[in-house]
Amino acid sequence: MRGLAKVLSVLFLTMGIMPVPNPAAGAGAEAFEKLKSLVGHWETDKTNMNKATLDLELTSGGTAVLEKFHMVDNGKPVEMTTLYFLDGDQIKLTHYCMAGNQPTMKGSYDHEGIVCTGRKDDHV
């Protein structure tokens, strides 16, 4: 699986920054199944100067998806990890950022666009 567009699509999906006009409530299990279908190794197109990889791994008996993002930016490694999980029928994630913070977010799901969007949830 190659292509910068694919890697960025997965990254944007997992980071939850794509806007969704009418997200459906209570579709966390469906969204989590879609996320699980992306498990594997993703990388940018060979022509891209800044090679990036994204590895999605099913873990904890299939109850969590672990994302590992790697790239080199100006000669320095950039590494971040995100853990996705279900809390009831709500998909949630904790992102371990290279900036030193660990935001936890919950997502909503758009059945038509198959897009997750998230917002920081201080009460998770």
Salt bridges, closest charged atoms under 4 A:
GLU30 OE1 - HIS111 ND1 2.88
GLU33 OE2 - LYS36 NZ 3.13
GLU43 OE1 - HIS41 NE2 2.92
GLU43 OE2 - LYS46 NZ 2.48
ASP55 OD1 - HIS41 ND1 2.55
GLU79 OE2 - HIS70 ND1 3.83
ASP87 OD2 - LYS92 NZ 2.82
ASP121 OD2 - LYS106 NZ 3.93
ASP122 OD1 - LYS120 NZ 3.68
